[in-house]
Amino acid sequence: MSYGWFIPVIAGVSFLLTAALRKYALSRSLMDIPNARSSHSVPTPRGGGVAIVLGVLLALGLLFFAGIISSSDFLAIAGAGAAIAVIGFMDDHGHIAARWRLLGHFGAAGWLLFWLGGLPAVELGGISLNLGWLGHVLALFYLVWLLNLYNFMDGIDGIASLEAICVCLGACLIYWMAGLESLIWAPLLLAIAVAGFLYWNFPPARIFMGDAGSGFLGIVLGGFSLQAAWVSAPMLWAWLILLGVFIVDATFTLFRRLLRGDKVYEAHRSHAYQFASRHFGRHLPVTLAVGLINLFWLLPIAVCVTRYGLDGALGVILAYAPLLVLAVKFRAGDLEVPAVKN
């Protein structure tokens, strides 16, 4: 049976829902108004990430009923993603205290790990290590950090969307090369759903994703990485490499702000990509650079890990080293400069 018809359906749902959400936001004046912490200068509709959420949940439902993904994978990823989307949606339309958001994030991550079976054995230096309960705890914090860093990195037009597309299509290529065709459909359809939204979010953005969409993408991508790791241990390293741009920038920025004593839960614009967008005066060059880094640097290293025997930990170090140099060059975590009003 052919499942190719899933692709235009998911693309159409995402594209049309984003258009409808944009029209609704404009009619109700649901706008993201620029302030001193913003990286944009024009009031823009928000909440378009709901289209991604609904498109991906529909895709996962289709894959489940078609027998392409298991019930446990569906419950894990769709359930956790939906919970994070609801928390993000509520925060987008009001405010939830940081401690309650974080509690919800850990709850959703715990749900995902319960249905997936926790963290599988990790391959390090050719040795398979079963970390037991420590591994499950590490996986819990990994998922929570990933969904939050994805929210932090969604700060300029198109960057979070293009990252998700590049990471998912890169994973699809790696799965195909490894003969893991059954794993291809979920990240492929996620990329298609995000592409339908990206039409409206590409610089200059006509609608923003919002916390509902960015947090959802973060935990779903994390779920995909653990799902793949249960099938083939090197796949976890591949996903960590593919996500390198976001992981390095967000983590390096967080540590610098922690060391300085900043309130890390407060909004800021001190990530490397934000300094870079101000340096170039536009979002587009930075967003495109992220795509190029994914395509020409991170993807080849991930392929080497999964196909040509490169040690996963060594691959991560190799992949992250120049990204760390870029983070330093573009002052990730530095004290912010006053915003320039346009």
C-alpha positions, 0 to 999 in steps of 0.5 A: 500500500502506498502512503505517499498521499500523506505528504500533500495532506499534511502539507496542505493542512499545515499551510492552510491552518497557518493561513487561517491562524494568521487571519484570526490573529490579525482580526483579534489583534493577537500580535507580538509587539516588539520590545527591548528583548525582541529581535523584530521591529514590526508587530507580527501575528503569533501562535502559528505553531498550532498549525505544526502541532495539529499537522504533526499529530495528524501525521502520527495518527495516520502512521499509527493506523497504517501500522508504520509506528507502534502504539507505544511510540504513538502514545509516547511522542504524540502524548508528550508533544500534545501536553507541551503544546497545551502548556505553551499555548496557555503561556502564549495566551496568558502567563504560567509561572516558570516553576509550573511550566517546568513541572509540566515539562518534566511530566511530559518528558516522563510520560514519553520515557515511560512509553519508550522504555527510557534510555537504551544502551549507549554505545561509547568507544565500541562498548555498549553501556547500559546506564540503568536508572542514571540513564533514564534520569539523564534522558529526562533532563535531555528532553526537558532541556531540548524542548526549552532550548528549542523555545530559546532558539526560536527568536528570529524569522524562520530559524526554528522551522528551517532547523527542524526541516534540516534535522528531520530530512538529515535523519531521513537520509541516514535512516535510508542509508542504514536500511531503517525505512520504517523510521523515515515516515515520522520525521519526513512528515514532521518536516513537511508540516513545518514546511507548510508553516515556513512559507508564512514564517520565512524572513520576513515572517508574516506569523510567529511560531509561539511557545506551543510550536517551539516546545512541541518541536523540541520534545518531538525531535527528542522523542524521535532521537530516543526512538531511533536509539532503541533501533540502532545505538549510533542513531542517538549520536547522529541526532545529537550531531544534527541538532548541534547548532541549537544545542551549542548556542543555547547551552553555551549561552545558558552557562555564561548567563548562569555564571554571571548570575542572570535570571535564566528564566527571563527573556533575553536576546543574548544568543549567538544567533541573535547577536549575529542577526543584529550584526548583519542587520537582517534575519535571513543570512543567519537563518540560511547559515543555519541551514548550510551548517546543517547540510555541509557540516553536521550531516556529513559527520552524522553519516560518518558516525552511522555508516563509516564507524566514526565513534559517536562521542568523537563525532559530537566533539568534532561537530561541536568544536567549530560551533563553539568557536562561532558562539564565542565569535558572536558573543553568545551569553554576553551582556545585551546591548540596548535595542535600536528602535527602527 
